[in-house]
Amino acid sequence: MFAAGFGGWEVGHSTRATVAGTGSSASSATFDPNVAAGAHIFVQFACAQCHGDQGRGGVSPYVPALTTIAQSFQPDRLRTIIDHGLGASANPTRPYMPVWGQVISTQQVSDLIAYLRAGLPKVPTADPPPVPQGQGAAVEGSVLYVRYGCINCHGPNGLGGVPNPQAPDKTIPPLSGVAFKAQFNTDQKIIEVIRSGSVIGRAPIVSMPHWGGIIPNDQLLALAAYLKTLKG
């Protein structure tokens, strides 16, 4: 979620280990609820797709790892970056931090910050959905639509409806319907809009990330195959 070029934060929350059961040496990890919620939000909003699993990086040279950066940003600064984005680029292969303020709630941002400051621990079940193989491109694309967080802004089945009040059309556009099908009537047109995203990048307008440097071509084709199955 965060664009390159900013520092990090110190570990501020800890996890606890407790012994489960009676007369048993088995143990289970328990987590601060805010940290656990933040781990799931990190997955839900596709932060892991740009910053890597548990923020370890390695996805794009333009997107920093979140586990080794310096301790220079306080929670209020992190909140500003999440809500308002950071940077913008006309290069579709160079990702930047999009504006999330109209989509993610204040509580969700607080939980995400708690997770980041706890050192991005591994939280059970906070994992992106596995991508199916051998079931056709549209099935693969339907899971990628969730995995890359498209569903958060464009809605289930690409129906849209998420407010974007400062944008010209006042809403995040749907990826289904007659108008979308008419404008994006080839695989290449669909892929290009996913690849290039939006360069608005100024709060409070929600901006779509550049996915060109993140999503490989075979998955772009799968996403296009899925979107073509949606209501016209």
C-alpha positions in Angstrom: 0.0 0.0 0.0 2.8 2.4 0.7 4.9 4.0 -2.0 8.7 4.1 -1.9 10.5 6.9 -0.2 9.4 7.0 3.4 10.7 5.7 6.7 9.2 3.3 9.1 8.2 2.8 12.6 9.2 1.0 15.7 7.6 -2.1 17.1 4.9 -0.9 19.5 2.7 -3.9 20.2 3.7 -7.4 21.3 2.0 -10.8 20.8 1.4 -13.1 23.6 1.9 -16.9 23.8 -0.5 -18.8 26.1 -0.7 -22.5 27.0 -3.9 -24.0 25.8 -5.8 -26.9 27.5 -5.2 -28.6 30.8 -2.3 -31.0 31.4 -1.0 -30.3 27.9 2.2 -28.7 26.7 0.5 -27.6 23.5 0.5 -23.8 23.1 -1.3 -21.4 20.8 -0.5 -17.8 19.9 -2.9 -15.1 20.8 -2.8 -11.6 19.4 -3.9 -8.2 20.4 -7.2 -7.9 18.6 -6.2 -4.7 16.8 -3.0 -6.3 15.5 -4.9 -9.3 14.3 -7.5 -7.1 12.6 -4.7 -5.1 11.0 -3.2 -8.3 9.6 -6.5 -9.2 7.9 -6.9 -5.6 6.6 -3.4 -5.8 5.2 -4.5 -8.8 3.1 -8.0 -7.4 2.3 -6.7 -4.2 0.9 -4.0 -6.0 -1.1 -1.1 -4.4 0.8 0.7 -7.8 0.6 0.5 -7.8 -3.2 2.7 -4.7 -3.4 4.8 -4.9 -0.1 5.1 -8.7 0.0 3.9 -11.3 2.5 4.1 -9.7 6.0 5.5 -6.6 4.4 8.8 -8.3 3.5 9.0 -6.6 0.1 10.6 -8.1 -3.0 7.6 -7.4 -5.3 8.8 -4.2 -7.0 11.9 -2.1 -6.7 9.6 0.9 -6.3 7.7 -0.4 -3.3 9.6 -0.7 0.0 9.6 -3.6 2.5 7.8 -2.6 5.6 9.9 -4.7 8.0 13.2 -3.0 7.8 12.5 0.7 7.2 13.6 3.3 9.7 11.7 4.5 12.8 11.0 8.0 11.5 7.2 8.0 11.1 4.7 8.4 13.9 1.1 6.9 13.7 -0.4 10.2 12.6 2.0 10.4 9.7 1.2 6.8 8.7 -2.5 7.6 8.8 -1.9 10.5 6.5 -0.1 8.3 4.0 -2.8 5.6 4.1 -5.6 8.1 3.8 -4.1 10.5 1.3 -1.6 8.4 -0.6 2.0 9.2 -1.5 3.4 10.3 -4.8 2.0 9.7 -8.3 3.5 8.4 -11.5 2.5 8.4 -15.1 4.7 5.3 -15.6 2.3 2.2 -15.4 5.2 0.0 -14.3 6.1 2.2 -11.3 3.6 1.7 -8.5 2.7 4.5 -6.0 0.7 4.6 -2.8 -3.0 5.3 -3.8 -5.5 7.3 -1.9 -7.6 5.1 0.5 -9.3 7.7 2.7 -12.8 7.3 1.1 -12.7 3.5 1.2 -11.0 2.5 4.5 -12.5 3.5 7.8 -10.8 5.3 10.7 -10.9 2.1 12.8 -9.4 0.0 10.0 -6.5 2.5 9.6 -5.9 2.3 13.4 -5.8 -1.5 13.2 -3.5 -1.5 10.2 -1.1 0.9 12.0 -1.2 -1.4 15.1 -0.2 -4.3 12.9 2.6 -2.4 11.2 4.0 -1.2 14.5 3.8 -4.7 15.9 6.3 -5.8 13.3 3.8 -7.4 10.9 3.6 -10.8 12.7 2.2 -13.9 11.1 -1.5 -14.1 12.0 -3.3 -17.4 11.2 -5.9 -17.2 8.4 -4.7 -13.7 7.4 -3.7 -14.9 4.0 -4.6 -14.0 0.4 -7.0 -16.5 -1.2 -5.1 -19.2 -3.2 -5.2 -18.8 -6.9 -6.9 -21.8 -8.6 -5.1 -23.5 -11.4 -6.5 -25.6 -14.2 -10.1 -24.3 -13.8 -10.1 -21.7 -16.6 -9.0 -18.1 -16.9 -12.3 -16.6 -15.6 -12.3 -18.7 -12.4 -8.7 -17.6 -11.8 -9.6 -14.0 -12.5 -12.5 -14.1 -10.1 -10.1 -14.9 -7.3 -7.5 -12.4 -8.4 -10.3 -9.8 -8.3 -10.4 -10.4 -4.5 -6.7 -11.1 -4.0 -5.7 -7.7 -5.6 -8.4 -5.9 -3.6 -10.4 -4.8 -6.7 -13.6 -5.8 -4.8 -13.0 -3.1 -2.2 -13.5 -0.3 -4.6 -15.4 -1.7 -7.6 -17.7 -3.9 -5.5 -18.8 -7.5 -5.8 -19.3 -8.6 -9.4 -17.9 -5.2 -10.5 -21.2 -3.5 -9.6 -19.5 -0.4 -8.3 -21.3 2.0 -6.0 -18.5 3.0 -3.7 -18.6 6.8 -3.2 -15.8 8.9 -4.5 -17.4 12.4 -3.9 -14.6 14.6 -5.3 -14.3 12.6 -8.5 -16.1 14.0 -11.6 -18.7 11.2 -11.5 -18.9 11.1 -7.7 -18.3 7.4 -7.5 -15.8 4.7 -8.2 -16.8 3.3 -11.6 -18.3 -0.1 -12.0 -16.5 -2.8 -14.0 -19.8 -4.2 -15.4 -22.8 -2.8 -17.3 -23.5 -1.6 -20.7 -21.3 1.5 -20.6 -18.2 -0.4 -19.3 -18.7 -3.2 -21.9 -19.0 -0.6 -24.7 -15.9 1.3 -23.7 -13.7 -1.7 -22.8 -14.7 -4.1 -25.5 -11.4 -6.0 -26.0 -9.0 -7.8 -23.7 -6.3 -5.2 -24.5 -8.4 -2.3 -23.4 -9.3 -3.9 -20.1 -5.7 -4.9 -19.5 -4.5 -1.4 -20.2 -6.8 0.3 -17.7 -5.7 -2.2 -15.0 -2.1 -1.8 -15.9 -2.1 2.0 -15.9 -4.7 2.7 -13.2 -5.2 6.4 -12.4 -2.8 9.2 -11.9 -5.2 11.5 -9.9 -3.4 10.6 -6.7 -4.7 13.5 -4.6 -6.9 13.2 -1.6 -9.8 13.0 -1.1 -10.2 11.4 -4.6 -9.7 7.7 -4.4 -7.0 6.7 -6.9 -6.5 3.3 -8.6 -3.0 2.0 -8.3 -0.8 1.3 -11.3 -0.8 -2.5 -11.5 1.5 -2.7 -14.5 4.6 -3.4 -12.3 2.8 -5.8 -10.0 0.4 -8.0 -11.8 2.0 -10.4 -14.4 0.5 -10.6 -17.9 -1.0 -14.0 -17.4 -3.0 -12.7 -14.5 -4.0 -9.6 -16.3 -5.5 -11.9 -19.0 -7.3 -13.9 -16.3 -8.8 -10.7 -14.8 -10.0 -9.6 -18.3 -11.6 -13.0 -18.8 -13.4 -12.7 -15.5 -14.6 -9.1 -16.1 -16.0 -10.2 -19.5 -18.3 -12.7 -17.7 -20.0 -9.9 -15.6 -23.3 -8.4 -16.3 -23.5 -6.3 -19.5 
